[in-house]
C-alpha cells in the first residue's frame, strides 16, 4: 500500500445569477492521476510551504498552516487567483498582478525542475496570504487499494471580486464557472467525470444561498474528520463505500 501524499485544494466560489458558482478545472487526458476529471485547484504539499515567513500570512497560528499555504499556492499556480492582500488591504487587481509578474511566477511554480520558493516573490510585493481565512470544508484520503494516494484537505474561499480564474493549460486543459447543481447534473449524465470527493463537496454546497454563506459555514463549524473510503468490486463495477457517504460507483 503506497503512503498517501499530503495535499490541499480550494473550492473557489463566486455569486452568479442562479446562486453560488464553483470554479472547476479539467485535468489533462494524459495526467497520471484522475486523467480527464473535473476537479478544484490543488496539489501536493511542498517543503517550502512550511517555511513561508509569518509576516506573509494573515494568521500564522492557524491549524495546518502549511497545508493552507499549499492550497493558496496551488490555486494561484493552477487558476491565477491570488488569495492575498496588498499593504493597503485590498486584493491584487489584474493590473497589479501583471505588474508583479504573476504569469512568470505561475510558470516557475509549474516548472517541476525549478525548486523556487515563491515566498521571495510574495515578500518583494508585500503580499500577505489569506491562508488562515480559508474555510475547512472536508478531508479525504484516497482508498488504500489505489496505486497513487493523497491525503487531501478541501478548503473553501470566495474569489476576490478584482480577479477571475483561468486554467493553466499545463496540468489542466479546460475550466468553467458552474453552479454545483449543474455540475452534478453533468456528472449524472456522463458528460463530466467527477470523482466521489468532488461530488460530495459539490453536494455539500447545494444549500447555501451565497458564496459568503458557504465560506462562513465552513469557518464556523468544527474541523471535519478524515474520510477514508473502501474500494469494493461488484462484478464488473467498482464502488467506494464509507459510513458518511454510503456507496458510490466510480467505474
SVG drawing of the C-alpha trace seen along z (x, -y; Angstrom):
<svg xmlns="http://www.w3.org/2000/svg" viewBox="-31 -51 46 61">
<polyline fill="none" stroke="black" stroke-width="0.4" points="0.0,0.0 1.6,-3.3 1.6,-6.1 -0.8,-9.0 0.8,-12.3 -0.3,-15.4 -2.2,-17.7 -4.7,-20.6 -7.2,-22.1 -9.5,-25.2 -13.1,-25.2 -13.3,-28.7 -16.7,-30.3 -18.4,-33.4 -22.0,-34.6 -23.8,-34.1 -27.3,-34.9 -28.5,-31.4 -26.7,-31.3 -23.2,-30.4 -20.9,-29.1 -17.8,-27.0 -14.6,-27.1 -13.7,-23.7 -10.7,-22.5 -10.5,-19.6 -7.3,-17.6 -5.4,-16.7 -6.3,-13.4 -2.7,-12.2 -2.4,-13.0 -1.1,-10.3 -3.9,-10.9 -7.6,-11.4 -7.0,-12.0 -9.9,-13.9 -11.6,-14.5 -13.2,-17.8 -11.6,-19.0 -10.9,-22.0 -7.5,-23.7 -5.0,-22.0 -2.0,-19.8 0.7,-18.3 2.4,-19.9 5.9,-21.2 8.7,-21.7 8.6,-25.5 5.0,-25.7 6.2,-25.1 8.8,-27.9 6.8,-30.9 7.7,-33.7 4.9,-34.5 4.6,-38.2 3.5,-36.9 0.4,-35.1 -2.8,-36.5 -3.0,-34.1 0.4,-32.4 -1.3,-30.4 -3.9,-28.7 -4.1,-24.9 -2.4,-23.0 -0.9,-26.3 1.5,-24.6 -1.4,-22.8 -3.4,-26.1 -0.4,-27.8 -0.1,-24.8 -3.8,-25.3 -3.3,-29.0 -0.1,-28.4 -1.6,-25.6 -4.7,-27.7 -2.5,-30.6 -0.5,-28.2 -3.4,-26.5 -6.1,-29.2 -4.2,-32.5 -6.2,-33.6 -4.0,-35.0 -5.7,-34.9 -3.7,-37.6 -3.8,-41.2 -1.6,-44.2 -0.4,-46.6 -3.4,-48.9 -5.7,-45.9 -7.1,-45.2 -6.7,-42.1 -4.4,-42.5 -6.2,-43.6 -5.3,-42.2 -3.2,-45.3 -1.4,-44.7 -0.8,-41.0 0.6,-42.0 3.0,-44.5 4.0,-41.9 4.9,-39.4 2.3,-36.9 2.4,-34.9 6.1,-34.4 5.6,-33.4 3.0,-30.8 5.3,-29.4 8.1,-28.9 5.7,-27.2 4.6,-24.9 8.2,-24.0 8.8,-20.9 12.5,-21.2 12.6,-24.6 12.7,-24.4 11.7,-28.0 10.5,-29.4 7.7,-31.8 7.9,-33.5 10.7,-35.6 8.2,-36.9 5.5,-37.5 7.8,-39.4 9.1,-41.6 5.5,-42.6 4.3,-42.8 1.6,-40.2 0.0,-38.7 -1.6,-35.3 -5.2,-34.7 -4.4,-31.2 -5.9,-31.4 -9.1,-32.8 -10.0,-29.7 -12.9,-27.6 -12.0,-23.9 -14.8,-22.0 -13.8,-18.3 -10.8,-15.9 -10.5,-12.9 -7.9,-10.2 -7.5,-8.1 -8.6,-4.5 -5.8,-2.1 -6.4,0.0 -5.4,-2.8 -1.8,-2.9 -1.5,-6.7 -2.8,-8.2 -3.4,-11.6 -4.4,-12.8 -6.2,-16.0 -7.8,-18.9 -10.5,-20.7 -10.9,-24.4 -13.4,-27.0 -12.9,-30.6 -14.7,-33.3 -12.7,-34.5 -11.7,-38.2 -14.0,-40.5 -11.0,-42.0 -9.9,-38.8 -11.1,-35.9 -9.9,-32.4 -8.5,-30.6 -6.8,-27.2 -3.1,-27.0 -3.2,-24.7 -0.3,-22.7 -1.9,-20.3 -5.4,-21.3 -7.0,-21.7 -10.2,-23.5 -12.1,-25.4 -15.6,-26.6 -17.6,-28.5 -20.7,-26.4 -23.4,-26.0 -22.9,-22.9 -26.3,-21.6 -25.4,-21.9 -22.0,-20.2 -23.8,-17.3 -26.3,-17.1 -23.4,-16.9 -21.8,-14.2 -25.0,-12.2 -25.4,-12.4 -21.9,-11.1 -20.9,-14.5 -18.3,-15.1 -16.0,-12.8 -16.5,-13.8 -14.9,-11.6 -16.5,-10.9 -14.7,-13.5 -15.5,-16.2 -19.1,-15.1 -19.7,-15.1 -18.1,-18.6 -20.4,-19.8 -23.4,-18.3 -22.4,-20.0 -22.6,-23.4 -26.2,-23.0 -28.0,-24.5 -26.0,-27.8 -27.6,-31.0 -24.2,-32.7 -20.5,-32.2 -20.0,-34.0 -22.6,-31.8 -20.7,-28.7 -17.3,-30.1 -18.8,-31.3 -20.3,-27.9 -17.0,-26.1 -15.2,-28.6 -17.8,-28.4 -18.0,-24.6 -15.6,-22.1 -12.8,-20.8 -14.0,-17.7 -12.8,-14.2 -10.9,-12.4 -12.9,-10.2 -11.1,-7.1 -13.4,-5.2 -13.1,-1.5 -13.0,-0.2 -15.4,2.7 -15.6,4.7 -19.2,5.8 -19.0,7.8 -17.6,5.6 -18.3,2.4 -16.1,0.6 -17.7,-1.2 -16.3,-3.2 -18.1,-3.0 -17.9,-4.9 -20.4,-5.4 -20.6,-9.2 -21.3,-8.8 -22.9,-5.4 -21.8,-3.7 -20.8,-5.4 -20.0,-3.7 -16.8,-5.1 -16.5,-2.8"/>
</svg>
